[in-house]
Amino acid sequence: MAFFKHSRPNPLNVARWQRFKSNRRGWWSMWIFALLFVLSLFAEVIANDKPLLVSYQHEWYFPIAKMYPETTFGGEFLTETDYSDPYVKQLIEKDGYMVWPPIQFSYNTINYNLVGSVPSAPDHTNLLGTDDKGRDVLARIIYGFRISVLFGFVLTLVSSVIGVFVGATQGYYGGWIDLIGQRFIEVWSGMPTLFLLIILSSFVEPNFWWLLGIMVLFSWMSLVGIVRAEFLRGRNFDYVRAAQAMGVSDGRIMLRHMLPNAMVASLTMMPFILSGSVTTLTSLDFLGFGLPVGSPSLGELLAQGKANLQAPWLGISAFVVLSMMLTLLVFVGEAVRDAFDPHLQR
């Protein structure tokens, strides 16, 4: 009985969840975004230039998980099998079959069977056309969507943890710690982030983790002000002073008693921080200071649309995906904000 008594959900959290569900726009936006993100996690199964399954001479092979030389299927070379080669297809289909993904192109696959010049217009083979290097646009969008969202999630999580820690420390202790911290934030927030990225890109080849580390250095300040204000207000409450008088450690007071109140305001900001992180990566890729050349990127696709105005499907495809992604995140953020708003409680 004691277990069930203590395992009951918090009525306040239940009410917040109900308010979030009552916002139909935010509720459905969350499910649509989650569905798109989960599908992008299986990008290799949806868009790949390798079959999902090869049955040859009554044996099964899984090319998306393992590399097989051409000699495995009766070919002549020991190099990796090119399953789109008509000669290889004929060898396999002579004594077996192949199960292909819905899109038979990966993000870096070049379609050499195009009739016209690149970028080519959408057709039955490339549903959204190809870019200026002959790569399938739809495949690059799927992979680029995954990278953008994963980058945004990791950046939001790491920067939020750092921002909450700094804001809590400043607000709880106050005094010189708060004063020095605020002056440092004022100086650090004035640093030209884009110029620093351009300078560093001149002698360091950017990649996913390098960009993430640089962006964390300048994005952790988004939650400091909110958390600091909550801790400055909460440190004078009676229950905090009572805990201090009882000898409870500062870390336990901050973590158990004060942080839950500060996280209410922080959670309402996280969807907007996520959308800002995605926009930042897209902007850097558009300017050419983002992910390495050839990486699937929505910003790089926008840059191609700008450079190839005669191929409007490039810019339109990237614009539609970005606008849909950011719109869904904003709708979710508004629903979360309304759910935690105390003025909307009945």
C-alpha positions, 0 to 999 in steps of 0.5 A: 500500500505504501508503494502505491501511495507514493507512486501516484502521479503529481496532480500538478504534472497531470494537469500540465499534461492535460493542458498540453494535450488540450492544445491540439496544434501542439499535440499533433505537431509533437507526434508529426515531428516525432514520426518524421524524426523516427523515420529519419533514424532509419534513413539507411533502410529508406534510402540506400544504394545497397539492397536490404537483402540479397538471396543468392544460391539459397543463401541470404546476405545483408549488404546494408550491414556488411560489405561483400566483394563482387566475387561473392556473387560470381563477379571478377573483382575483390572490391565491394559490390556495386549492386546498381551495376547491370552486370552484377544485377544480372549475376544475382537475379540469375540465381536469386533476387534483391530487396531494395529500399524504397529509394535506391540512392544514398545521400552520396550516390551519384546517378550516372544514368541521367538523360540530361544535365545536372541538376536534373528535374524530378522524375519517376527515378529521382522524385525530387530531382538531383542536385548539381552533382547528380545526387538524389535530393530526397535522399539528401533531405532525409539524411540532412533532416536527421543530422540537423535534428540530432545536432539540435538535440545534442546542442540543446541538451549540453548547453541547457545543462551548462546554463542551468548549472551556471545560473543556479550557482550564480543565483544561489550564492549571489554576491561576488560569484553572481557579480563576476559571473554576470560580467563574464557573460556580458563580455562572452555574449558580445563575442562575434561567433560567426567571425570566430567560426570563419577564422577557425575554419581556415585552419581546422576542417569542421565536422559534427563534433567540432561544430558542436563544441564551438556552438556549445561555447556560445549557446549555454547562456540562453538559460542562465538568466531564467535559472538565475532569477528563479534561484535568486527568488527561491533562496529567500524562501522559508523552506530553503532557510529551514533546510540550511538551518538543519545543515542540509548541504548546498548541493542537495538544497539546489538539486532537490528543493530549488531546481524543480521550480527553476526547471519549469521555466527552462522546459518552456524554452527548450523547444525554442532553443532546439529550433534555434540550434537547427537554424544555426547549423543550417545557416553555417552550412549555407555560408560554407562554414558548417559540415564537411563538403559532401555531407547531407545538409539542408543548408548546403541544399539551400546554397545549391538552390541559390546557385542554380536558379534554373532548378527551383526544386532545390530551393523549394525542397529545402525551404519546405522541409525547413519551414515545416520542421521549425513550424512544428517545433514552434507549435510544440514550444507554444504548447509546452509554454501554455502547459506550464503557465500558472495563469492558465490553471483552472 
